[in-house]
Amino acid sequence: MVLQELGNSIANALSKIQKENKIDEKALQILLNDISKALLNADVDVQLIKSLNENIKSRVNLSNLASGIDVRRVIEKAVIQELTNLLESGKKPWAPMRKKIKHNNDGRFARFR
């Protein structure tokens, strides 16, 4: 239930930015506040939320974007990428080890551990 509510809150925040006529720093800050509130309701650490907001702001530098770029899409990609980075631990996922199987000289299998 918590993850569903979190996903709905983030989706609502992103849909609000899609409905905005003009995307500026104020609209970006409102989006980040909505996402921060949703993450706080899901008991995410405040330091993680702060770093998430800083990373999104650094990725989406509205003053340096070219005029032909879709700002909404850039913001959406940055939010999704940073949320994904927040969830990834950097470790490889666990994979089961395969046993080594070798052949004997007479064609039968011998198992070695």
Backbone torsions as a table, in degrees:
resi	resn	phi	psi	omega
1	MET	NA	-40.1	-178.0
2	VAL	-65.4	-42.3	-179.6
3	LEU	-66.9	-36.1	178.4
4	GLN	-66.3	-42.9	177.7
5	GLU	-65.0	-39.8	177.7
6	LEU	-62.9	-45.6	178.7
7	GLY	-62.3	-40.7	178.1
8	ASN	-65.6	-39.5	179.7
9	SER	-65.0	-42.8	179.1
10	ILE	-67.9	-39.6	178.0
11	ALA	-64.4	-38.9	177.4
12	ASN	-65.6	-39.5	178.4
13	ALA	-63.3	-42.4	179.1
14	LEU	-68.9	-33.4	178.5
15	SER	-70.2	-30.1	176.4
16	LYS	-63.8	-40.0	-178.8
17	ILE	-70.3	-28.1	177.5
18	GLN	-69.3	-28.3	-177.8
19	LYS	-86.0	-11.0	-179.2
20	GLU	-68.2	140.8	177.4
21	ASN	-74.8	-44.1	-177.8
22	LYS	-127.4	128.0	179.6
23	ILE	-96.4	118.4	177.0
24	ASP	-136.4	-171.4	-178.0
25	GLU	-61.6	-35.1	-179.7
26	LYS	-65.3	-44.6	179.1
27	ALA	-65.1	-38.9	177.3
28	LEU	-64.6	-40.5	179.2
29	GLN	-66.0	-37.7	176.6
30	ILE	-63.4	-42.0	177.3
31	LEU	-61.1	-46.6	-179.5
32	LEU	-64.6	-35.9	176.7
33	ASN	-65.3	-41.9	178.8
34	ASP	-63.7	-42.6	178.9
35	ILE	-66.3	-40.0	178.9
36	SER	-63.3	-42.5	177.7
37	LYS	-62.0	-42.1	-179.9
38	ALA	-64.5	-41.6	179.3
39	LEU	-69.0	-36.6	176.5
40	LEU	-65.3	-37.7	176.6
41	ASN	-66.0	-24.8	178.4
42	ALA	-92.1	10.3	176.7
43	ASP	64.1	41.5	174.6
44	VAL	-87.3	143.7	-178.4
45	ASP	-60.2	140.3	-176.8
46	VAL	-63.7	-37.0	179.5
47	GLN	-65.3	-36.8	177.0
48	LEU	-66.1	-39.2	179.1
49	ILE	-66.3	-41.2	179.6
50	LYS	-63.3	-44.1	178.9
51	SER	-67.9	-34.6	176.8
52	LEU	-61.7	-46.4	179.5
53	ASN	-62.6	-42.8	179.6
54	GLU	-64.4	-41.3	179.6
55	ASN	-65.9	-39.4	178.2
56	ILE	-65.8	-42.9	178.9
57	LYS	-62.3	-38.4	179.9
58	SER	-71.1	-33.9	177.5
59	ARG	-70.6	-39.0	-177.5
60	VAL	-104.7	87.3	176.5
61	ASN	-97.8	96.8	-172.0
62	LEU	-62.2	-28.9	-178.4
63	SER	-74.8	-24.0	-177.4
64	ASN	-98.5	-0.5	-179.7
65	LEU	-76.8	144.3	177.9
66	ALA	-71.1	160.7	-174.0
67	SER	-71.0	-26.2	-176.5
68	GLY	-89.0	-2.2	-176.0
69	ILE	-84.3	139.1	176.8
70	ASP	-75.6	105.5	-174.7
71	VAL	-65.8	-37.3	179.9
72	ARG	-60.5	-42.4	-179.4
73	ARG	-68.2	-38.7	178.1
74	VAL	-62.7	-44.0	179.2
75	ILE	-64.4	-44.8	-179.8
76	GLU	-61.1	-44.6	178.7
77	LYS	-63.1	-40.3	-179.8
78	ALA	-65.5	-42.2	179.5
79	VAL	-63.9	-46.5	-179.1
80	ILE	-64.2	-42.2	179.9
81	GLN	-64.6	-42.7	-179.3
82	GLU	-70.4	-35.8	175.3
83	LEU	-66.1	-37.1	176.8
84	THR	-66.3	-42.7	177.6
85	ASN	-63.4	-32.4	178.3
86	LEU	-65.7	-36.5	-177.7
87	LEU	-83.2	-25.9	-178.9
88	GLU	-77.5	138.2	-178.8
89	SER	-95.4	-16.4	-178.6
90	GLY	92.8	-9.4	178.5
91	LYS	-89.5	154.6	174.0
92	LYS	-74.6	143.7	178.2
93	PRO	-68.5	155.0	-178.5
94	TRP	-67.5	136.7	176.4
95	ALA	-133.6	137.9	-179.5
96	PRO	-68.0	146.9	178.6
97	MET	-84.4	140.8	176.5
98	ARG	-92.2	141.0	176.1
99	LYS	-75.3	146.2	178.6
100	LYS	-82.1	131.4	178.1
101	ILE	-120.2	126.0	179.8
102	LYS	-122.3	156.9	178.3
103	HIS	-92.9	140.1	169.5
104	ASN	-79.9	173.9	-179.9
105	ASN	-67.7	-26.6	-177.5
106	ASP	-93.5	11.6	173.6
107	GLY	95.0	-7.1	178.1
108	ARG	-83.5	160.8	178.3
109	PHE	-89.6	140.0	173.3
110	ALA	-121.6	137.0	-178.6
111	ARG	-101.6	128.8	176.6
112	PHE	-122.2	139.7	-179.6
113	ARG	-102.3	NA	NA
